[in-house]
Amino acid sequence: MAIEIIDLKTGKRKEKEIKTIEWDSRSATKDSYEHFMIKEILEQPIAIRKSLSQDKEKLMKMAIGILRSRQVIITACGSSRYAALIGRYLFSKIGGKFCDVIISSEFGYFKDSIDKNTLVIAVSQSGETADVLEGLKEAKKNGAEIYSIVNVVDSTIARMSDEVLYLNCGPEIGVAATKSFLSQIIIFYILAFAMNNKTDYAKKQLTNIAELIENALPYTIEITKKIAKETKDQNDFFYIGRGINFAVASEGALKLKELSYIHAEGMPAGELKHGTIALIEDKTPVVAINPDDHTYAETLSNAEETKARGAVIIGISDNESEVYDYHIKIEKVSKIFYPIACVIPEQLLAYFLAVERGKNPDKPRNLAKSVTVK
């Protein structure tokens, strides 16, 4: 079958190059799963391994480019923005490079600060996100260099970029980001470690973590399903964390809003006392992203403050605590890698809460997989 592409402005035929996307067709089927989302959540150990398959020379080239740039800005929307916030922390902690994250819909308001000495890193699953594209156009006008982290090969954002890293996680059918979000984080890890010339170390650690997560899935499914059954009638959830865990908490809250239509708010745990703690009532669920890192004791203390006001505490941690009413135990890993261990538990909790409330997690109301309008 012949396909003709016509330019709407000129009415003339346009020639386009045909490219084959190397994606497994099975990724676009549910197999025996009830929803695409649960299938894609459970595919994440495989997605981690695939995302690690990056060209080392390109990684090093991009890492050097990041280190040499006077100003680095990451731009993204939704879940990709929370991945970017994790990336910002990793760049600082591991690579010693400070950068900023700007929501793509707000990017244009900062364009006067962007010039030829700026490196802009765009993060997008589809590579077609309208707000991201608009910001990149402004950045290119001002002479900025563009890197991107995308999933869809030869997407518009990829074509606009000077350098691109693909997630390699395969097609994601569910509207809410799951494996693409985790894969974005993986890319940020290996880029950050490349800045420190420790790419091989990072790949080895992340491969081991993928196996730990895979082995823990039966338990994680069981405990999150139980918590969902017992909290399904609550209409407000709060997710708290400190440092890098703040972005993980924010993503958990977003997943819950998207899938179950429960109001959820993610925030730095230390900000509770600056207003939000006034909203804590009897039986309000508070999800504490609280692995055993340098933020552990302070976050536990913040969780305890909400419990004293009637909150039900759901702790995502590798440590037991009497503060937790529910404990989702995660794998013990090196401290910098804890965000990876926390992602799947909060995705599963959101998924099972949606199912318990009779919602279709694959097709959240009012949402689209790729936002192509401003």
Sine and cosine of phi, psi and omega as CSV:
sin_phi,cos_phi,sin_psi,cos_psi,sin_omega,cos_omega
0.00,0.00,0.80,-0.60,-0.01,-1.00
-1.00,0.07,0.63,-0.78,0.05,-1.00
-0.85,-0.52,0.78,-0.62,0.05,-1.00
-0.94,-0.34,0.69,-0.72,0.04,-1.00
-0.93,-0.38,0.84,-0.54,-0.07,-1.00
-0.93,-0.36,0.74,-0.67,0.11,-0.99
-0.95,0.30,0.87,-0.49,-0.07,-1.00
-0.92,0.39,-0.43,0.90,-0.02,-1.00
-0.98,0.19,-0.67,0.75,-0.09,-1.00
-0.98,-0.19,-0.34,0.94,-0.06,-1.00
0.97,0.22,0.07,1.00,-0.04,-1.00
-1.00,-0.07,0.44,-0.90,0.03,-1.00
-0.94,0.33,0.65,-0.76,0.03,-1.00
-0.91,-0.41,0.63,-0.77,0.06,-1.00
-1.00,-0.06,0.76,-0.65,0.01,-1.00
-0.82,-0.57,0.62,-0.78,0.05,-1.00
-0.97,0.23,0.70,-0.72,0.04,-1.00
-1.00,-0.05,0.79,-0.61,0.01,-1.00
-0.83,-0.56,0.60,-0.80,0.02,-1.00
-0.99,-0.12,0.79,-0.61,0.04,-1.00
-1.00,-0.06,0.86,-0.50,-0.07,-1.00
-0.99,0.13,0.97,0.26,0.05,-1.00
-0.88,-0.48,0.65,-0.76,0.03,-1.00
-0.94,0.35,0.82,-0.58,-0.04,-1.00
-0.89,0.46,-0.42,0.91,0.02,-1.00
-0.90,0.43,-0.41,0.91,0.01,-1.00
-0.91,0.42,-0.36,0.93,-0.03,-1.00
-1.00,-0.09,0.19,0.98,0.06,-1.00
-0.85,-0.52,0.44,-0.90,-0.03,-1.00
-0.99,0.16,-0.21,0.98,-0.12,-0.99
0.81,0.58,-0.79,-0.61,-0.04,-1.00
-0.99,-0.13,0.11,0.99,-0.05,-1.00
-0.99,0.16,0.47,-0.88,-0.01,-1.00
-0.94,0.34,-0.58,0.81,-0.02,-1.00
-0.68,-0.74,0.43,-0.90,0.11,-0.99
-0.87,0.49,-0.60,0.80,-0.12,-0.99
-0.89,0.46,-0.70,0.71,-0.01,-1.00
-0.92,0.40,-0.59,0.80,0.06,-1.00
-0.88,0.48,-0.70,0.71,-0.05,-1.00
-0.95,0.30,-0.52,0.85,0.11,-0.99
-0.89,0.46,-0.71,0.70,-0.07,-1.00
-0.97,0.26,-0.26,0.97,0.06,-1.00
-0.99,0.17,-0.08,1.00,-0.18,-0.98
-0.91,0.41,-0.57,0.82,0.11,-0.99
-0.85,0.53,-0.63,0.78,0.06,-1.00
-0.93,0.37,-0.65,0.76,-0.01,-1.00
-0.88,0.48,-0.61,0.79,0.04,-1.00
-0.86,0.51,-0.75,0.67,-0.04,-1.00
-0.88,0.47,-0.64,0.77,0.00,-1.00
-0.93,0.38,-0.61,0.79,-0.01,-1.00
-0.92,0.39,-0.43,0.90,0.02,-1.00
-0.96,0.28,-0.20,0.98,-0.03,-1.00
-0.99,0.15,0.99,0.17,-0.02,-1.00
-0.81,-0.59,0.50,-0.87,0.04,-1.00
-0.94,0.33,0.85,-0.53,-0.10,-1.00
-0.90,0.44,-0.62,0.79,-0.01,-1.00
-0.91,0.42,-0.65,0.76,0.03,-1.00
-0.91,0.41,-0.67,0.74,0.05,-1.00
-0.83,0.55,-0.73,0.68,-0.03,-1.00
-0.91,0.41,-0.64,0.77,0.02,-1.00
-0.88,0.48,-0.70,0.72,-0.01,-1.00
-0.94,0.34,-0.63,0.78,0.03,-1.00
-0.87,0.48,-0.68,0.73,0.03,-1.00
-0.90,0.43,-0.64,0.76,0.04,-1.00
-0.87,0.49,-0.64,0.77,0.03,-1.00
-0.91,0.41,-0.71,0.70,-0.03,-1.00
-0.90,0.43,-0.57,0.82,-0.07,-1.00
-0.99,0.11,-0.29,0.96,-0.05,-1.00
-0.95,0.31,0.68,-0.73,0.02,-1.00
-0.90,0.43,-0.62,0.78,-0.05,-1.00
-0.67,-0.74,0.77,-0.64,0.03,-1.00
-0.86,-0.51,0.79,-0.62,0.02,-1.00
-0.81,-0.59,0.75,-0.66,0.11,-0.99
-0.97,-0.24,0.72,-0.69,0.01,-1.00
-0.80,-0.60,0.66,-0.75,-0.07,-1.00
-0.19,-0.98,0.15,-0.99,0.04,-1.00
-0.78,-0.63,0.40,-0.92,0.15,-0.99
0.83,0.56,-0.71,-0.71,-0.01,-1.00
-0.86,0.51,-0.60,0.80,0.01,-1.00
-0.87,0.49,-0.54,0.84,0.04,-1.00
-0.92,0.39,-0.62,0.78,0.02,-1.00
-0.93,0.36,-0.57,0.82,0.13,-0.99
-0.89,0.46,-0.63,0.78,0.01,-1.00
-0.90,0.43,-0.61,0.79,0.03,-1.00
-0.91,0.42,-0.61,0.79,0.11,-0.99
-0.90,0.43,-0.68,0.73,0.03,-1.00
-0.86,0.51,-0.65,0.76,0.03,-1.00
-0.86,0.51,-0.69,0.72,0.02,-1.00
-0.90,0.44,-0.70,0.72,-0.02,-1.00
-0.90,0.43,-0.66,0.75,0.03,-1.00
-0.85,0.52,-0.65,0.76,-0.01,-1.00
-0.95,0.31,-0.75,0.66,-0.12,-0.99
-0.95,0.32,-0.68,0.74,-0.09,-1.00
-0.99,-0.11,-0.72,0.69,-0.10,-1.00
-1.00,-0.02,-0.20,0.98,-0.02,-1.00
0.93,0.37,0.40,0.91,-0.03,-1.00
-0.88,-0.47,0.87,-0.49,0.05,-1.00
-0.99,0.14,0.67,-0.75,0.11,-0.99
-0.58,-0.81,0.13,-0.99,0.01,-1.00
-0.86,-0.51,0.39,-0.92,0.06,-1.00
-0.89,-0.46,0.80,-0.60,0.01,-1.00
-0.86,-0.51,0.79,-0.61,0.10,-1.00
-0.85,0.53,0.73,-0.68,-0.14,-0.99
-0.87,0.50,-0.59,0.81,0.00,-1.00
-0.93,0.37,-0.27,0.96,0.03,-1.00
-0.98,-0.21,-0.10,1.00,-0.14,-0.99
-0.84,0.54,-0.68,0.74,-0.07,-1.00
-0.86,0.51,-0.44,0.90,-0.02,-1.00
-0.97,0.24,-0.12,0.99,0.02,-1.00
-0.92,-0.40,0.14,0.99,-0.15,-0.99
-0.89,0.46,-0.42,0.91,-0.01,-1.00
-0.93,0.37,-0.28,0.96,0.01,-1.00
-1.00,-0.07,0.01,1.00,-0.08,-1.00
-0.97,-0.26,0.76,-0.65,-0.01,-1.00
-0.58,-0.81,-0.25,-0.97,-0.07,-1.00
-0.92,0.39,-0.25,0.97,0.04,-1.00
-1.00,-0.05,0.15,0.99,-0.03,-1.00
-0.97,-0.23,0.68,-0.73,0.17,-0.98
-0.95,-0.32,0.84,-0.55,0.04,-1.00
-0.96,-0.29,0.81,-0.59,0.05,-1.00
-0.95,-0.30,0.91,-0.42,0.00,-1.00
-1.00,-0.09,0.69,-0.73,0.01,-1.00
-0.83,-0.55,0.84,-0.54,-0.04,-1.00
-0.34,-0.94,0.76,-0.65,0.06,-1.00
-0.89,0.45,-0.79,0.61,-0.11,-0.99
-0.98,0.21,-0.50,0.87,-0.13,-0.99
0.97,0.22,0.19,0.98,-0.04,-1.00
-0.79,-0.61,0.16,0.99,-0.09,-1.00
-0.88,0.47,0.85,-0.53,-0.14,-0.99
-0.86,0.50,-0.71,0.71,-0.04,-1.00
-0.90,0.43,-0.62,0.79,0.03,-1.00
-0.91,0.41,-0.72,0.69,0.00,-1.00
-0.86,0.51,-0.67,0.74,-0.01,-1.00
-0.88,0.47,-0.68,0.73,0.02,-1.00
-0.90,0.43,-0.64,0.77,0.00,-1.00
-0.91,0.41,-0.60,0.80,0.04,-1.00
-0.88,0.48,-0.68,0.74,0.03,-1.00
-0.90,0.43,-0.67,0.75,-0.01,-1.00
-0.89,0.45,-0.68,0.74,-0.01,-1.00
-0.91,0.42,-0.61,0.79,0.06,-1.00
-0.85,0.53,-0.58,0.82,-0.04,-1.00
-1.00,0.03,0.06,1.00,0.09,-1.00
1.00,0.00,0.16,0.99,-0.03,-1.00
-0.94,0.34,0.47,-0.88,0.13,-0.99
-1.00,0.07,0.54,-0.84,-0.07,-1.00
-0.84,-0.54,0.83,-0.56,0.23,-0.97
-0.93,-0.37,0.41,-0.91,0.07,-1.00
-0.59,-0.81,0.44,-0.90,0.09,-1.00
-0.82,-0.57,0.96,-0.29,-0.09,-1.00
-0.69,-0.73,0.20,-0.98,0.01,-1.00
-0.97,-0.23,-0.62,0.78,-0.11,-0.99
-1.00,0.05,0.88,-0.47,-0.04,-1.00
-0.90,0.44,0.69,-0.72,0.05,-1.00
0.89,0.45,0.42,0.91,0.10,-1.00
-0.94,0.34,0.18,-0.98,-0.08,-1.00
-0.87,0.49,-0.70,0.72,0.01,-1.00
-0.89,0.46,-0.66,0.75,0.03,-1.00
-0.87,0.49,-0.67,0.74,-0.03,-1.00
-0.94,0.35,-0.47,0.88,0.00,-1.00
-0.98,0.20,-0.23,0.97,-0.19,-0.98
-1.00,0.00,0.51,-0.86,0.12,-0.99
-0.97,0.23,-0.55,0.84,0.07,-1.00
-0.61,-0.79,0.55,-0.83,-0.01,-1.00
-0.63,-0.78,0.62,-0.78,0.16,-0.99
-0.89,-0.45,0.78,-0.63,0.00,-1.00
-1.00,-0.08,0.57,-0.82,-0.02,-1.00
-0.93,0.36,-0.55,0.83,0.01,-1.00
0.90,0.43,0.32,0.95,-0.08,-1.00
-1.00,-0.01,0.01,1.00,0.01,-1.00
0.99,0.12,0.11,-0.99,-0.05,-1.00
-0.90,0.43,0.64,-0.77,0.06,-1.00
-0.91,-0.40,0.92,-0.39,-0.11,-0.99
-1.00,0.04,-0.66,0.75,0.03,-1.00
-0.84,0.54,0.64,-0.77,-0.05,-1.00
-0.90,0.44,-0.69,0.72,-0.01,-1.00
-0.97,0.25,0.72,-0.69,-0.03,-1.00
-0.93,0.36,0.76,-0.65,0.09,-1.00
-0.77,-0.64,-0.98,0.18,-0.05,-1.00
-0.93,0.38,-0.46,0.89,0.04,-1.00
-0.93,0.35,-0.61,0.79,0.04,-1.00
-0.88,0.47,-0.75,0.66,-0.01,-1.00
-0.90,0.43,-0.61,0.79,0.02,-1.00
-0.91,0.42,-0.60,0.80,0.08,-1.00
-0.88,0.48,-0.67,0.75,0.04,-1.00
-0.88,0.48,-0.68,0.73,0.00,-1.00
-0.86,0.51,-0.67,0.74,0.03,-1.00
-0.88,0.48,-0.67,0.74,0.03,-1.00
-0.90,0.44,-0.61,0.79,0.04,-1.00
-0.88,0.48,-0.77,0.64,-0.09,-1.00
-0.95,0.31,-0.48,0.88,0.11,-0.99
-0.92,0.40,-0.70,0.72,-0.01,-1.00
-0.90,0.45,-0.68,0.73,0.01,-1.00
-0.94,0.34,-0.49,0.87,0.08,-1.00
-0.89,0.45,-0.56,0.83,0.05,-1.00
-0.88,0.47,-0.45,0.89,-0.02,-1.00
-0.98,-0.20,0.17,0.99,-0.01,-1.00
0.85,0.53,0.64,0.77,-0.01,-1.00
-0.79,-0.62,0.63,0.78,-0.04,-1.00
-0.88,0.48,-0.71,0.71,-0.03,-1.00
-0.89,0.46,-0.65,0.76,0.05,-1.00
-0.87,0.49,-0.72,0.69,-0.02,-1.00
-0.88,0.48,-0.71,0.71,-0.03,-1.00
-0.89,0.45,-0.62,0.78,0.02,-1.00
-0.91,0.41,-0.72,0.70,0.01,-1.00
-0.88,0.47,-0.71,0.71,-0.05,-1.00
-0.93,0.36,-0.56,0.83,0.08,-1.00
-0.90,0.43,-0.67,0.74,0.03,-1.00
-0.91,0.41,-0.63,0.78,0.01,-1.00
-0.91,0.41,-0.61,0.79,0.05,-1.00
-0.85,0.53,-0.65,0.76,0.02,-1.00
-0.93,0.38,-0.66,0.75,0.04,-1.00
-0.87,0.49,-0.70,0.71,0.01,-1.00
-0.89,0.46,-0.69,0.73,-0.01,-1.00
-0.86,0.51,-0.70,0.72,-0.02,-1.00
-0.93,0.38,-0.46,0.89,-0.06,-1.00
-1.00,0.07,-0.16,0.99,-0.12,-0.99
-0.84,0.55,-0.70,0.71,0.00,-1.00
-0.85,0.53,-0.69,0.72,0.03,-1.00
-0.90,0.43,-0.71,0.70,-0.06,-1.00
-0.89,0.46,-0.63,0.77,0.06,-1.00
-0.88,0.47,-0.72,0.69,-0.05,-1.00
-0.88,0.47,-0.74,0.68,-0.07,-1.00
-0.95,0.31,-0.63,0.78,0.00,-1.00
-0.94,0.34,-0.56,0.83,0.07,-1.00
-0.89,0.45,-0.66,0.75,0.01,-1.00
-0.90,0.44,-0.73,0.69,-0.02,-1.00
-0.89,0.45,-0.64,0.77,0.00,-1.00
-0.88,0.48,-0.68,0.73,0.02,-1.00
-0.87,0.50,-0.59,0.81,-0.12,-0.99
-1.00,-0.03,-0.14,0.99,0.00,-1.00
-0.84,-0.54,0.13,0.99,-0.14,-0.99
-0.89,0.45,-0.36,0.93,-0.05,-1.00
-1.00,-0.03,0.00,1.00,0.03,-1.00
-0.99,0.15,0.59,-0.80,-0.08,-1.00
-0.94,-0.34,0.00,1.00,0.03,-1.00
-0.64,-0.77,0.79,-0.62,0.10,-1.00
-0.83,-0.56,0.55,-0.83,0.10,-0.99
-0.82,-0.57,0.73,-0.68,0.01,-1.00
-0.92,-0.39,0.80,-0.60,-0.04,-1.00
-0.79,-0.61,0.49,-0.87,0.07,-1.00
-0.17,-0.99,0.27,-0.96,0.02,-1.00
-0.84,-0.54,0.41,-0.91,0.02,-1.00
0.87,0.50,-0.71,-0.70,-0.02,-1.00
-0.89,0.46,-0.42,0.91,-0.03,-1.00
-0.96,0.29,-0.28,0.96,0.07,-1.00
-0.88,0.48,-0.69,0.73,0.00,-1.00
-0.92,0.40,-0.59,0.80,0.05,-1.00
-0.90,0.43,-0.66,0.75,0.04,-1.00
-0.89,0.46,-0.67,0.74,-0.01,-1.00
-0.90,0.44,-0.64,0.77,0.04,-1.00
-0.92,0.40,-0.63,0.78,0.05,-1.00
-0.87,0.49,-0.67,0.74,0.02,-1.00
-0.91,0.41,-0.65,0.76,0.03,-1.00
-0.88,0.47,-0.69,0.72,0.01,-1.00
-0.86,0.52,-0.68,0.74,-0.03,-1.00
-0.91,0.42,-0.68,0.74,0.03,-1.00
-0.88,0.47,-0.74,0.68,-0.06,-1.00
-0.86,0.50,-0.69,0.72,-0.21,-0.98
-1.00,-0.06,-0.64,0.77,-0.14,-0.99
-0.95,-0.32,-0.18,0.98,-0.04,-1.00
0.90,0.43,0.39,0.92,0.15,-0.99
-1.00,0.09,0.70,-0.72,0.10,-0.99
-0.90,0.43,0.78,-0.63,0.00,-1.00
-0.60,-0.80,0.59,-0.81,-0.03,-1.00
-0.74,-0.67,0.77,-0.64,0.07,-1.00
-0.95,-0.31,0.67,-0.74,-0.08,-1.00
-0.39,-0.92,0.33,-0.94,0.17,-0.99
-0.89,0.45,0.73,-0.68,-0.08,-1.00
-0.84,0.55,-0.56,0.83,-0.02,-1.00
-0.93,0.36,-0.25,0.97,0.00,-1.00
-1.00,0.08,-0.18,0.98,-0.01,-1.00
-0.79,0.62,-0.72,0.69,-0.10,-0.99
-0.95,0.32,-0.16,0.99,-0.01,-1.00
-1.00,-0.09,0.48,0.88,0.12,-0.99
0.63,-0.78,-0.74,0.67,-0.17,-0.99
-0.93,0.38,-0.45,0.89,-0.02,-1.00
-0.89,0.46,-0.30,0.95,0.07,-1.00
-0.91,0.42,-0.35,0.94,-0.03,-1.00
-1.00,0.03,-0.14,0.99,-0.04,-1.00
-0.97,0.26,0.84,-0.54,0.01,-1.00
-0.82,-0.57,0.01,-1.00,0.02,-1.00
-0.86,0.52,0.79,-0.61,0.05,-1.00
0.95,0.30,0.21,0.98,0.09,-1.00
-0.92,0.38,0.85,-0.53,0.02,-1.00
-0.95,0.30,0.76,-0.65,0.10,-0.99
-0.85,-0.52,0.89,-0.46,0.00,-1.00
-1.00,-0.09,0.90,-0.43,-0.02,-1.00
-0.99,-0.15,0.91,-0.41,0.11,-0.99
-0.99,0.13,0.99,-0.16,-0.29,-0.96
-0.66,-0.75,0.87,0.50,0.07,-1.00
-0.93,0.36,0.21,-0.98,-0.08,-1.00
-0.99,0.15,0.91,0.42,0.08,-1.00
-0.91,-0.41,-0.29,-0.96,-0.08,-1.00
-0.94,0.33,-0.16,0.99,0.02,-1.00
-0.99,-0.13,-0.06,1.00,-0.19,-0.98
-0.82,0.57,-0.82,0.57,-0.12,-0.99
-0.90,0.44,-0.66,0.75,-0.03,-1.00
-0.93,0.37,-0.66,0.75,0.02,-1.00
-0.92,0.40,-0.64,0.77,0.05,-1.00
-0.88,0.48,-0.64,0.76,0.04,-1.00
-0.89,0.45,-0.66,0.75,0.05,-1.00
-0.90,0.44,-0.64,0.77,0.05,-1.00
-0.89,0.46,-0.64,0.77,0.00,-1.00
-0.90,0.44,-0.58,0.81,0.05,-1.00
-0.88,0.48,-0.65,0.76,0.02,-1.00
-0.95,0.30,-0.57,0.82,0.02,-1.00
-0.90,0.44,-0.59,0.81,0.04,-1.00
-0.90,0.44,-0.29,0.96,0.01,-1.00
-0.96,-0.28,0.24,0.97,0.13,-0.99
0.96,-0.27,-0.04,1.00,-0.06,-1.00
-0.92,0.38,0.46,-0.89,0.16,-0.99
-0.99,-0.17,0.86,-0.52,-0.12,-0.99
-0.99,-0.13,0.82,-0.57,0.11,-0.99
-0.95,-0.32,0.95,-0.30,-0.05,-1.00
-0.99,-0.10,0.83,-0.56,0.14,-0.99
-0.98,-0.20,0.98,-0.21,-0.19,-0.98
-0.32,-0.95,0.36,-0.93,0.13,-0.99
-1.00,-0.01,-0.08,1.00,0.02,-1.00
-0.96,-0.28,0.66,-0.75,0.14,-0.99
-0.96,0.28,0.47,-0.88,0.11,-0.99
-0.37,-0.93,0.61,-0.79,0.04,-1.00
-0.94,0.33,-0.23,0.97,0.06,-1.00
-0.93,0.38,-0.52,0.85,-0.07,-1.00
-0.97,0.22,0.77,-0.64,0.18,-0.98
-0.99,0.15,-0.54,0.84,0.12,-0.99
-0.75,-0.66,0.67,-0.74,0.02,-1.00
-0.84,-0.55,0.89,-0.45,0.14,-0.99
-0.99,-0.11,0.97,-0.25,-0.09,-1.00
-0.98,0.20,0.76,-0.65,0.05,-1.00
-0.94,-0.34,0.19,-0.98,-0.02,-1.00
-0.96,0.29,0.59,-0.81,0.09,-1.00
-0.99,0.13,0.86,-0.50,-0.02,-1.00
-0.73,-0.69,0.10,-1.00,0.10,-0.99
-0.86,0.52,0.61,-0.79,-0.22,-0.98
-0.81,0.59,-0.65,0.76,-0.08,-1.00
-0.92,0.40,-0.33,0.94,-0.08,-1.00
-0.99,-0.11,0.05,1.00,-0.06,-1.00
-0.84,0.54,-0.58,0.82,0.01,-1.00
-0.80,0.59,-0.58,0.81,-0.02,-1.00
-0.90,0.44,-0.63,0.78,-0.02,-1.00
-0.95,0.33,-0.41,0.91,-0.08,-1.00
-1.00,0.03,-0.31,0.95,-0.14,-0.99
-0.92,0.39,-0.77,0.64,-0.09,-1.00
-0.90,0.44,-0.67,0.74,0.06,-1.00
-0.83,0.56,-0.68,0.74,-0.03,-1.00
-0.96,0.27,-0.50,0.87,0.10,-0.99
-0.91,0.42,-0.70,0.71,0.00,-1.00
-0.91,0.42,-0.61,0.79,0.04,-1.00
-0.88,0.47,-0.71,0.71,0.03,-1.00
-0.90,0.45,-0.66,0.75,0.00,-1.00
-0.88,0.47,-0.77,0.64,-0.07,-1.00
-0.94,0.34,-0.52,0.86,0.10,-1.00
-0.91,0.42,-0.63,0.78,0.05,-1.00
-0.89,0.46,-0.72,0.70,0.00,-1.00
-0.89,0.46,-0.69,0.72,0.00,-1.00
-0.88,0.47,-0.51,0.86,-0.01,-1.00
-1.00,-0.05,0.12,0.99,0.09,-1.00
0.97,0.23,0.41,0.91,0.00,-1.00
-0.99,-0.17,0.44,-0.90,0.05,-1.00
-1.00,-0.01,0.96,-0.27,-0.07,-1.00
-0.93,0.38,-0.31,0.95,0.01,-1.00
-0.97,0.23,-0.46,0.89,-0.10,-0.99
-0.74,-0.68,0.95,0.32,0.03,-1.00
-0.87,0.49,0.62,-0.79,-0.05,-1.00
-0.89,0.45,0.58,-0.82,0.10,-1.00
0.93,0.36,0.08,1.00,-0.07,-1.00
-0.91,-0.41,0.45,-0.89,0.07,-1.00
-0.80,-0.60,0.43,-0.90,-0.01,-1.00
-0.91,0.42,-0.70,0.71,-0.01,-1.00
-0.86,-0.52,0.86,-0.51,-0.04,-1.00
-1.00,0.00,0.98,-0.22,-0.11,-0.99
-0.96,-0.29,0.25,0.97,0.09,-1.00
-0.82,-0.57,0.47,-0.88,0.01,-1.00
-0.98,0.17,0.00,0.00,0.00,0.00
